[in-house]
Amino acid sequence: MSDVHIAVKETVGFVDDLKVTISKRLKIPAIVFDKICICGMGGSAVGGDLLIDFLSPQSDVPIVVIRSMDLPHWVNERTLIIACTYSGNTNETLSMYDQAKARNCPIVAMTAGGKLEEKCVNDGTTLIKLRSGMQPRNAVGITIGCMANVIETVGGAKCRKDIKKLIPELYKLRNTIGFKNQDSYAKQIAEKLHGTVPVIYSTAGITASAMRWKTQLNETSKMMAFNGAIPEFNHNEITGWSESVAKFNCRPVFLYEEDAPGMMKDMANASIETLRSFGVEPIVISIRGKTVLERSLVATMYGDIISLHLAFMNGVDPIEVKSIVSFKERVAKIMSRKKTRKSAVKM
């Protein structure tokens, strides 16, 4: 199977993965916590970002995603750590895991294998084994479902029922915008973005979806792309669009929530109208859904399919990430040299 076929299969499998993982019964020991940290990087963390857009307004405890080598000082034994690295070998996540263990934090780990699985087995840490053999960014259906399942299972915000309700609608959307539908709206948007530098904007309720678009365009389509959010957009970036759009060949894309709260929708409309007054014509993508969760997942599915179309148009391999591999190899060499020097000093 070619890389293109693998990428398509993994991408369109999003809804299947979400359906399976949200329905699993998890065995997790009782946990006492007053905050939740989802620790991860890249595609392994984005499921947490998408979930937080929906959960934060209704959660009784703070939920944050930490992308770092180090945990914040406020993380303590009452902080639930959800450590997620699909490969199991992400240095930043492994570092945060070790720090969480040292601080006696309750931990639930999610991985397909690697060093994180080894640590969990040795430490007796609760481990959720993920299906292996995928690109981490294409396992987002798995990670969203698992994270939501973990949070509700341990007594956090409830979301399993809401996600299960959306599955039929997400299947309908997949059939409409699927990669094989060459006349789809998704392909039309890809054609407009081809050869540009897309800048993806959303309203504040679904910021993770805009970030997901950006990272998928980076990794899958091998394109530079950026993201931002309204209302912050109206206090700085809007000025840049008034002068420099032609010079840099940038193209604004608005993930327009048809059912956003009134004031937020008014701000989005004003932002779009302001750009047009300066001769900048944004691509406005109508995102429908009764809840933030539904709109987040709909927007994400559009971005994933569009990034595949753009990879094909750009003539690039949607699976390959040689620059990331090269970076990780360099970091591994640096860490190995440091470890060798420390050993020599101790002797």
Secondary structure, 3 states (H helix, E strand, C coil): CCHHHHHHHHHHCHHHHHHHHHHCCCCCCCCCCCEEEEECCHHHCHHHHHHHHHHCCCCCCCEEEECCCCCCCCCCCCEEEEEECCCCCCHHHHHHHHHHHHCCCCEEEEECCHHHHHHHHHHCCEEEECCCCCCHHHHHHHHHHHHHHHHHHCCCCCCHHHHHHHHHHHHHHHHHHCCCCCCCHHHHHHHHHCCCEEEEEEEHHHHHHHHHHHHHHHHCCCCCCEEEEECHHHHCHHHHHHHHHHHHCEEEEEEEECCCCHHHHHHHHHHHHHHHHCCCCCEEEEECCCCHHHHHHHHHHHHHHHHHHHHHHHCCCCCCCHHHHHHHHHHHHHHHHHHHHHHHHHC
